[in-house]
Amino acid sequence: MLTTACVVLSSLTFVLGYGLARVSRRGPRASGRRSKDEATFTTLHLAAMAAPALRTGLHRDSARHAVRHLRALLGTHAVAITSTDAALAWDGPCTDEVLTYARTALAAGRAQVFAGEPYGAVVAPLTVDGTIVGALAAFDDELSAGLVRTVTEVAGWVSGQLELAELDSSRRRALEAEMRALRAQISPHFVYNALTTIASFIRTDPVRARELLLDFADFARYALRRAHDFTTLADELTCVDRYLLLERARFGDRLRFSLQVAPEVLPVPVPFLCLQPLVENAIKHGMGSRGGSGEVRVVARDAGPEAHISVEDDGAGMDPEQARRMLDDDPRREGNGIGLANVDVRMRQIYGEGYGLVVETSLGAGTKVRLRVPKTQFSSL
């Protein structure tokens, strides 16, 4: 990422210098400082206009939206963008030879100059992670060394944007894979225990068994659905409620549960399956004390721009160092469920390092896990 950013910065710096030269050569003279300020603004503005399309990758739509801004940035008579096998988009009077020119430049792996009438061309390769993916072609009646270098620098900037697009795409694929793994990590012990509990009611209370089976189906439908990265807090709490109904059927009166939620935070977007793992952890660690009984409390408060959520148990607690190791552990090593580490990693990936889980615990004093969620939904990619 740092290398890409450096390429982008150096490319724009050189293009700015070349733009000043073209203003001086082709346009009327203005006051020196004003001319520089206007050139700086124009260069950055045009780059900002082209960048969003390029950040979606190299395809016809992105090329079509970016090419006119690149033409204005270069100040040439025409500009074309190609892939390795097709002309994707152009702005201005381009020659039919553009793809032939592009293939020559791609084969050479560096910028090439082509004489022609009425316009010659400078064509530079576009690369992503060292792989050539297309070309940028600029057509003009003056083919100077400065134009060659400028087209090369702009091609480097475009390549930087395409690399950022690839990073975004890789991040989305990684998050999608993580979500698939997340669903696969739904505790097999919970599934086994839930089905065993339901089976135990079939003879003694078939109506209760049917209700629990429907609750299990609702929980599985939510947890295993093809979901976006976000859901609402209301939906997440419904999933928690179904989970607790099944756990209560197993533990009976030994499991106590309380829920305190401010109505204002119910529609807040939250990461999918961010609460159920915390409740599962609270039951797992909280029911091992006090003769196999315990209480779990969930509180969701309105905190201005954020929703503050906590899951607390009155169990035996743990040493704070043990809690730290739980958060630092590799989420993929969590064998009995999704685990705190997985939720912690996802929260920090989505919202930033300041939004990881906070665990408050000590021996004999129970455990409270807190998380903060901005009310405005963040995109994961």
N, C-alpha and C positions, 0 to 999 in steps of 0.2 A: 504493500500500500504506500509506503514512504517513497519507494522508487517511482511509482506511478505519479505521485503528487509532485515529485521533483521534475519529472518530464513535462508535466502539465505546466508548471510554473516557468521553467526555462523556455518552453515553446512560446508561451504567451509573451514573455519578456522580449524575445527576439522579434516576434510578430509586431509588437508595439513599436520597436525601433524601426522596423521596415515600414510600418504604417506612417511614421513621422517622415521618413524619407520620401515616400510616395506623395504625402501631403505637400511637402516642400517642392517636389519636382513637378507635380501635376496640377496642384491647386494654387490659389492666390495666397500670398504670404499674409499671415496674421501675426499678432504679437506672439513672441516666442513661448511665454508661459501658457497663454490661453490655448495656443495650438497644441502644446503637449498635453494639457489637461483634457482637451476635447478628444484627442487621439486616444488617450488612456481610457476615457469613458467609453468611446466607441468600440475599442478592442474588447474590453471586458464585457460590455453589453452584448455584443455579437456572440462572444464565446458563451455567455450565459444563455442566450437564446437557442444556440445549437446544442448545448450540453444535455438537456432533458431527453431529447429524442435519441441521442447517441447512447445515453445510459440505459436504453432498453435493448441494446445490441445492434448488430449490423444486419439490416433487412430492408425491404423496399420502403416500408412506412417510415422508418427512422431516417433513412437516407433522404427521402423526399422532404421531410420536415427540416432536416439540418442543412441541405445543400445550398439553399439560398442565403442562409446566414454565413456559410463558409465562403461563398462567392463575395459577399460584402466584406468579409474579414480580409480576404486576399486582394480585393479590388481588381480582379481580372475580368475579362470579357465573358468567360464561362467557366463553370466548375462541374465536374462529374464525379460520382462515387460508384465504384464497382465492387462486386464480390470477386471471387477467383474465376467465376465462369459467366457472369452476367453484368450488364450495366444496370445499376439499381435506380439511379436518379441523376438528373442533371438540371442545371439552371443556366440559361443563356444558349447561344448557338454553338453546340458541340458537333464535332465531326463524327461520322460513322465509324471512324477508325479508333474510337476511344477504347473499345475492348481489346483491339490488337495492341495498342499502346500499353494498356494495362498489363496484358500478358507478358509483354517484353520486360516491363519493370518488375513484375512479380518473379520472372525467371532470373533476373539479375539480382534481385534482393535489395535494390537501392534505387534512388530517384534517377529517372532517365529524361532526356530532353529530345523532343521530336520537332523538326522543322516542318512547316506546312503553310498553306495559303488558304484564307487570309491570316489564320492564326496558327502559331506553333503551340506546343503543349509541354508542360512539365508534369510528370506522373511519378508519384511516390507511393511505396507500399504501405499498407495498414497492417499492423501486427497485434496479436493478442498472445501474451506469454511466449513470445518468440516465434509464433506461428503466423505466417502471412495469411490474412483472411480477405484482403481486398486491396483497393487502390484509390488514391485521391488524385484527380487530374485537373489541372488548371490550364486554361487556354487564353493566350494573350498575344498581342502583336509585338511585344517587347520581351524577349527571352534573355533575361540578364542573370548573372550569378546570384544577385540578391533575390530574385524571384525563385530560383532553384532552391536556395537555402530556406526561404520563407515557406514554400510549399512543403519542403521536407519537415520543417518545424511544426507546421499546422498538421501534417500527417501524423507526427509524433503526438501532438495534443489529442487528435481524434483517436489514435490508438490507445492513449491513456484513458479516455472516456469509455472506450470499448472494453478495456481491461477492468475498469470499475463495474461495468455492466456484467462482465463474467463473474466478478467477485460477488455481486448481488445475487446472480443466478445460483452460484455455488452455495451461498448462504441460505437461499430459499430451499435448495435441495437438501442441505444438511438439516434444516429445521423440519422439513417434511419427513426425512428419515428418522429424526429424533421423535416426532410425533408418533410415527408407526412403532418405534421402539417403546415409547411411553405406553401405548395401548397394550403392547405385548407384556409389559411389566406389571399389569394389574395382578395383584397378589394371587398366585395359584392357591395359597392356603385359604385366602378369603373365599374364593370360588368353591373350593372343596368343602369348607365349613358351612357356607351358605346352603349348598345343595344338600349336605348331610342334615342340616337343621330342618330344611323343608321336608325332606324324606321322613324325619321323625314325627311330623305332624300329619302325615297322610292318613294313618289309621285312627289316631286319637282326635284330630281336629281337621278334617279335610277342607273345610271352608278357610281356615287359617292358612293351611298349606297352599291353597289356590291363591290367596291374597299375597303371600310371600313370594310365590313363583312369579306373579305379575310384577311385584316390586323388583325382583331380581332381573326380570326382562327389561324393565324400564332403566335400571342401572346399567345393564350391559349395552342397551341401545345407545345410551348417552356416551358411555366410556369408549365404545368401539366404533362410533359413527365416524364418517369422513367429515371432519369438522375443520373450520378455519382455526387459526391460532388463538382466536379470541371467542369467548362466549360472554354472557352477562353474569353478574354476580347472582342474580335471581336463579338462573339455570344451574349455576354451580352449586348453589345451596339446595336446589331440588335434588341434584345428584347425591349430595351429602345426606339429605334426608332419607333417600332410598337406601343408601348404604347403612345408615344407622338403624333403620327398621329391621334390616336383616341381622345386624349385630345384636340388636336388642332381643330378637327372637332366640339368639344363641345364648346370651348372657342373662336374659331376664332382668329382674329388678337390680341385679348387681351393677348394671350399667346405667348411669344417670347422665342426662344430656340437657344442656340449656343453650338457648340461642337468643341473642339480642342483636337486632339489625335495624339500623336507621333506614326508613323507607327511601330516603333520598339516594342511597347508594345502590339500591337494587338494580337499576339499569346500567350501572358502571361496567364497561368492558373489562374483563379479567382474562388472563391466560387460561386456556382450556386445561382442566384437571389440575388446578393449583391448590384447591382446598381439601379435596378428598384425601390426598396423601398425608396432609397434616393431621386430619382427624384420625386416619388409620394409625399413624405414628403415635398419636395421643392415647388411643385405645390400647395399642400394643405395649406401650411403656407404662401406661397408667393403671392397667388392670392387674398388673403383677404385684401390687401392694394391697394392703388393707383387706387381706383375705380374699383376693380375687375380685374386688369391686372397685369402682371408681367413678369419677364424674368428669365429663368433658364439656368445656364451655367455649362457644364461638361468639365473638363480638365483632360487629362491623360498624364503625363509626364514620360519620361525615366529618371530614377535616378540611373543609374549603376546597382547594384544587385536587385533593386526594381522598381516597377511601382508606382508612386504617383498619386492618383486620387482624384479629388474634385468635389463636386456638390454644387452649390451656387445659391441662389435666392436673389432678391432685395426687398424682402418683409419687413414686419414690424419688423422682428427679435423677440427676446425674451430675458427675463432676463437669464443670464448665469446659475443661480441656477435652473431655470425651465428646461434648456437643460440638466443639470446634472441629474435631476430627471427622465427625459425621458430615459437616458441611464441606470440609475440604476433600472428602473421599471422592473417588471417581464414580460418577452416577451410574456408569455401566456395571459397577460391581455390586449394586444394590440387588440382593437376591430375593428378598421377600416382599417386594412391592416397588412402587415408584420411588419412594424415599425422599428425605429432605434435600439431599444434594442435588437431585434432578430438578426439583422446584426452584432451589436457590440459583442454579445455573441458568435456568430459563428466565427467571425474573431479571437477573443481571444482564443477560443477552438482550432482552427486550427493552428494558427501561434504563439501563446503565448500572454501573458498579454500586451506586448509592442505594439501589433498590433490592439488594439481596435480603435473605431472611435474617432476622435477629432472634436468637434463641436465648431466653432467660431461664436459667435453671441452677439448682444446687442440690446437693444430697439431702433428701428428706423434705424438699419444698416444692415438688412438682416441677412441671416444665411449661413454659409459655413460648409459643412461636409467633412472632409478629411479622407482618408484611404490609407494605404501602403500595397502593396502586393509583397512578394518576387517573383522573376522571376522563381525560381525553385519550382516546385509543391511540396507541403507538402502532405503526406498521412493523412487523418482524423482518421485512426484506426491503 
